[in-house]
Amino acid sequence: MPIRSRFLTRAAVVATTLTLPWACRRSPGELAGETKTAESDTTLPVLALVPPDTRIVLSLDLERLRGQPNGTTLLSALANDPRHWLGGLMARTGLDLPQQLRRVLVALPGERQSDSRFAVIADIDRLDESRVTTWLRKQMGQATATFVRDRRQIVVANGAWSQAMAGLTTTTKLPQSAADNPELRRLCERAADGHAFWFAAVVPASVRHDLVQQDRFPDAAAITRMFGFADLDAGVHAEIVAELSNTQDAVHLARRLTVFLNQAKRNPHMLVLGLAPYLEAVRLEARDARVRASLELPAAQVGEVIERIEALARGAWTK
C-alpha cells in the first residue's frame, strides 16, 4: 500500500479507536454547557485554512473526549506496541497524543482528483516543531506539504493543495478558502452543533451527473448534500442525513436502503464479525426530501462496541 494511503487508513483507525472509548463514559451533564457557538468558535474557523474547492469535511474533537480511563488505556496499548504506526509516531516525534492532541480536521474535494489532493489539520499542544516536521516529511514524501503553524498546529496537504496551503506558514488564513462557500459553511454548522465527531459533504454536480448515467443509482443521483455526527454520552447515538433534490427520490432511496440493510443483517460476514445486532438497531426514514439513518445503542452495549472496534483496529495494523 502506498505511504499516503497507509497514512490515511491508519489515521482513520486511530480516530475511531480514540472516539469510542473516550466518549462512551462522558456523562450528559459534562456536555450540557457546550453550545453550538462554542463549536463554531473552535472548529469552523479552520475552514479558512483549506482550499475553496473543498467539498467534504470531517472533524474529530478530542477535547470533548479527553481524560476517560478506558480511552487512555486503549491508546496506551496501541502506542506501546512498536509494531504499530501510532507507537512509531509518538516515539520519533516526542508527542504524547493522549495528552496533547486536541482536534483533527480532514478536508477533501468532492471527487477524486488525479493528484489525490487532501488536507489534514491537527491542533496539538506543546509539540516539537523540528522533530514533527522531519518525521512527517519522511513519511509523506516531498510531494506533500507538511509544516507546523503557530507551534501548535500540524498541516499536511497533498496534490495541488500543497501549493495552495503553503502560504499558511506566514498568513493566518487563505485569501480564498472553503469558508467563502456559504453552502458548505452552513452545512458544517448544522453538522457540528456540539458533536464530538461530525462530517459534511456537498455533492458536486459532476458526480450527480455520473450517477444519473448508471441505472443502479438513479435515486442516489438526487443527493445534493450529506452530513452526520456521532456521540457516545450515555450510549451510542449516530445519525447520517442525506438531502435530496425531491421527495420522490428520497422515498425510493429509503426503500432501497432498507432492502440492503435487511440483506446485510443476514450476511455471513456480518454474522461472523458480530455486527448483525448493531444493524438491527439502525433506523431509516424518509421525510420531505431527506433520508435519515440513525443508530441508538444503550450504555450496556458500549463496551461490546469498543471491544469490536479494538479487534478491527488490531487487524488493520497488520495489513
N, C-alpha and C positions, 0 to 999 in steps of 0.2 A: 504494500500500500504506500503511495507517495507520502512524504513527510507532512505536507499540508493537510491531506485528507486524514492522516492518522491524528494529527493535532486536533482537528475539529471534532473527530469522532470521540476521542478520549476526553476532550473538553466537555462535550455533551454528557458523557457518562459521569464525569466529576460533578457537573452541575446538578444532575439528577440525584446522585448519592448525597450531595450536600443538602439539597432541598428537603427530601423526605424526612430524614431523621431529625434535623434541627427544627423543622416546623411542627412535627407531629405532637410535640409536648408544649406548644405555645398555647397559653390559655386565652380565651376570648377577652378577658379583662386587659391583657397586655396590649391588645390591638385596639381597644376601644377608643383611645385618644388619638389614633393615627387617622389622618384625613386625606382626602383627595388632593388638597392643596399641598400638603407635605410631600406627597408622592411626586407631584408636578415639580416642586421646588428642587427635588434631588435627582430625578430621573429624566424628565422630558427635556431639560436644557441640553442634554447630551445630543439631542437631535441636531443641534447647531454644529456638532463636530463631525457629522457624517455627510457624505455627498448627497446632492439633491435627487439623484436617481435611485436612492434607497426606497424600496417598497415593502421590505419585510424587516421588522424589528422584534427582537426577543430580549427580555430583561429579567435578571435574577438579582434580587436584593437580599444579600446575606446579612445585612444589619438587622433585618426583621427576624432572621433565623438563628442568630448567633447565641452561643452560650448554653446550648442544650446538651446534656451529658451524652445522650445517645449519638448525636451528630459528631461530637468531639471524638468519641470512641471510634466511630466508623472512619472518619477522616484520618485519625492517627494510625489505624490499621493499614489503610491504603498507603499513607505516606511512609510508614516504617518498612514496607516491603521494597527492597531495592529493585525488584523486577518491574515495579510499577512506574509509569511515566510521571505520576504525581510526586513520588518519592525522589526521582531524579531532579525534578524542577526545584523542589524545596532544598535539596542538598547542594545544588550548584548555584542557586541564587541567594541563599540565605533567608528566603521568605518563610514565614510561619503562617501559612494560609488560614488555619483555624482562627488565628487572632487578627490577621492583617487584611484579609480580603473583605471588601465591603460590598461591592456590587459589580455586576458584569452586564454589558450590553453588546449584542451582536446585531450588525446591520448587513442586509443582503439586497441585491437587486431583485426585481420581480420575476426574472427568469435567468437561467444560467447563461453566462457570457463566456466567450472563448478564453478570456484571461482569468476566469474563476475569481472575480473580484468579491471581496468581502471586507468587513472591518470588525474588529473586536476592541472594546474599550473597557478596561478593568480599573476600578478605583481600589488602591491598596495603600494602607498606612505604612509609613517608615520603610520604604524599600531602598535597596542599594542599587542606584541607577546604573552603575558600571557593570555589576555582575548580572543584573537582569537583562540589560541590553545585549551583552555579549552572549548570554545563553540563548536568548530569543533569536538573534541573528544566525547563530549556529544551527538552530532547529528549523527555522523557517526559510533560510536561504537569502541570497542577495536580492532576489526579485520582489521580496516582501519588505515593506517599510515597517520597522519596529523601533519605537523610541519611547521615552518617558517624558511626560509633561508635568510640570509643577511639582516634581519629586513625589508624586502620589498617584499618577495615572499612567497605566501602560496602554499604548496604542499599537495595534497590529493592523496593517492594511495591505491588501493584495491586489494585483492587477492594476488597472487604470486608477483605482482608488489610492494606490500607494503614492502617486504623484499629487493627486488632489488633496491628500491629507498631510503631506509632508510639511506644509506651511504652518501646521498647528504647533510646531516646535517654537515658533516665535509669535503666534497670534492666539487670541482667546476663542475664536470661532472661525468657521469658513465663511468667505464672502457670499457664497451660495451654498445652501445646505438643505437637509431634509426638514429643518424647522420652517422653511419657506413654503412647504407643501401643506396647505390647510387641511386637506382630506386626511393625510397620514397623521398629522398632528392631532386632529380631533379624535381619530381612531385610537391613537396611543393613549390619549387622556381617558377615554372610556375603558380601555383595556386595563390600564394601570390601577386606578381607583383604589389604592391601598393594598394591592395584592403583592405577595412575595415573588411570584413568577407570573409573567404575562407576555403575550405576543400580539402583534398586529400586522396585518398584511393587506395591501391594496393590490388587487389582481389586474395586471396590465391588459389593455385591450387586445394586444397581440396574442397573449395566452388564451384569452377567451375565444378569439377567432380560431385558433388551432383546435380548441376543444369542440367547436361547432362542426368542424370537418370530420370529427370522429363520432360515429354513430353510437358508440358505447357511452359517451358522456354528454348527451345533449343538455340535460338539466344543469350539470356542473358548469357548463359554459355561461350560465346566467349568474354565477357567483361574482360579485363585484368587490367584496371586502370580507375579511375574516378576522376575528380576534378571539382571544381566550385567556384564561387565567387558572391558577391552581393555588389553593390554600389548604393548610393542614392544621386547623385550630384544634377543635375537639375531635375531629376526624378528618376525612378527606373530602374536599369539595373542589371540583374542577368543572369548567364549562368551556365549550367552544361554540361560537356563534358564526354562522355564515349568512351574509346579507346578499340577497339575490335581486335581480332586476324586476322580477314579477312573482306574484303569489303562486301561480300555477306550477312553475318550475320548482318552487320551494316545496310544495306538496309532493310532487313527483320525486324530488331528491330525498325527502324524509322517508318515503315508502321504500325507495331503493336501498337506502342505508339500513333500514330496519331488516330487510331481507338479508343483506350482507352480514349484519350483526348476528342474526339468528343462525346463519351458516357458520360464522366464526365460533359461536358457543359450542358447536359440535365438532369443530376441527380437532383432529387427534393431537396436533402440535400444541394447540392451546390447552388441551386437557393435560398433556404431559407437563407443560410449564406451570400448571395450576392457575391459569389466568381466567378460565371459564367463569368462576364465581364472580369475578370483578366485572366481566362483560354483562352478567345478569343484572348488575346494578346500574348499567348505563341506560339513560332515558333519552328518547328522541322526540322532538315535537316540531311541527311547522306552524308558525303564527305569522300572519301577514306575509311579508316577503323574506322571512327569516327562518332558518333551521337551527335549532339549538340542541346540542348534545350535552348532557350533564352526568356527572358521576358523584354519588354520595356514598361514603363508607363510614360506619361508626368507628369510634375510637378503638374498640376492641379489635378491629381488623387492621389497624395501622401497623402494628408490629409485624403482622404477616406480610404486608406490602413491603416493609423495609427489608425483611429477610429475602424476599424475591428480588428486590432491586439490587441488594448486595450480591446475590448469586449471579444475576445478569451482568453486573459490573465486573465481577471477578472473571467471568467468561470473556468479556470484551477485552480485558487487558491481554489475554493470551492470543488474540487474533491479529 
